[in-house]
Amino acid sequence: MSAKKTAEPSPESVARAERQRLAAEEGARAVADVERRAVDIRKNMARLRELREAKEAAEQAAEANLRASVPAPAPKKRTRKSLG
């Protein structure tokens, strides 16, 4: 009445084990691909940030040079309004 397991696995279990192995390999490749893309994205973001900061610094320097080169306007004289 006790059922003994055979030493040889059934074809279904072999097929299941093969599918699991393939799925694990595919999952590992997918995770590696996602991580590689994330690294690429972070590198690109850092490059773009450096470009933006350099552009902003150049704009600020140009604006400061413009302010320094333009003479300050002379103060205007106040005039009284006539009452009549």
C-alpha positions as CSV (number, residue, x, y, z in Angstrom):
1,M,0.0,0.0,0.0
2,S,2.9,2.4,0.3
3,A,3.9,4.0,-2.9
4,K,7.6,4.1,-3.6
5,K,9.1,6.8,-5.8
6,T,11.2,5.7,-8.6
7,A,14.8,6.9,-8.9
8,E,14.1,8.3,-12.4
9,P,12.1,11.6,-12.6
10,S,9.0,11.8,-14.7
11,P,9.1,13.6,-18.1
12,E,6.7,16.2,-16.6
13,S,9.1,17.0,-13.8
14,V,12.0,17.2,-16.2
15,A,10.1,19.6,-18.4
16,R,9.1,21.7,-15.4
17,A,12.6,21.8,-14.1
18,E,13.9,22.9,-17.6
19,R,11.2,25.6,-17.8
20,Q,12.2,26.9,-14.3
21,R,15.9,26.9,-15.3
22,L,15.1,28.9,-18.5
23,A,12.9,31.3,-16.6
24,A,15.6,31.9,-14.0
25,E,18.2,32.6,-16.8
26,E,15.8,34.9,-18.5
27,G,15.1,36.7,-15.2
28,A,18.8,37.2,-14.5
29,R,19.3,38.6,-18.0
30,A,16.3,41.0,-17.6
31,V,17.6,42.2,-14.2
32,A,21.1,42.8,-15.6
33,D,19.6,44.7,-18.6
34,V,17.5,46.9,-16.2
35,E,20.5,47.6,-14.1
36,R,22.6,48.5,-17.1
37,R,19.9,50.8,-18.4
38,A,19.7,52.5,-15.0
39,V,23.5,53.1,-15.0
40,D,23.2,54.6,-18.5
41,I,20.4,56.8,-17.5
42,R,22.3,58.1,-14.4
43,K,25.4,58.8,-16.5
44,N,23.3,60.7,-19.1
45,M,21.5,62.7,-16.3
46,A,24.9,63.6,-14.8
47,R,26.2,64.8,-18.2
48,L,23.1,66.9,-18.8
49,R,23.3,68.4,-15.3
50,E,26.9,69.4,-15.9
51,L,25.9,71.0,-19.3
52,R,23.0,72.9,-17.6
53,E,25.1,74.1,-14.7
54,A,27.9,75.3,-17.1
55,K,25.3,77.1,-19.2
56,E,23.8,78.8,-16.2
57,A,27.2,79.8,-15.0
58,A,28.0,81.3,-18.4
59,E,24.7,83.2,-18.4
60,Q,25.4,84.6,-15.0
61,A,28.9,85.7,-15.9
62,A,27.6,87.3,-19.1
63,E,24.9,89.1,-17.1
64,A,27.4,90.3,-14.6
65,N,29.7,91.5,-17.4
66,L,26.8,93.4,-18.9
67,R,25.9,95.0,-15.6
68,A,29.5,96.0,-15.1
69,S,29.9,97.5,-18.6
70,V,26.7,99.6,-18.6
71,P,27.2,102.8,-16.7
72,A,24.8,103.5,-13.8
73,P,22.0,105.8,-14.8
74,A,22.3,109.4,-13.5
75,P,19.7,110.2,-10.9
76,K,16.8,112.2,-12.3
77,K,16.0,115.6,-10.8
78,R,12.7,115.8,-9.0
79,T,10.4,118.5,-10.3
80,R,7.6,120.0,-8.4
81,K,4.2,119.9,-9.9
82,S,2.4,123.2,-10.1
83,L,-0.8,123.6,-8.3
84,G,-2.6,125.6,-10.7
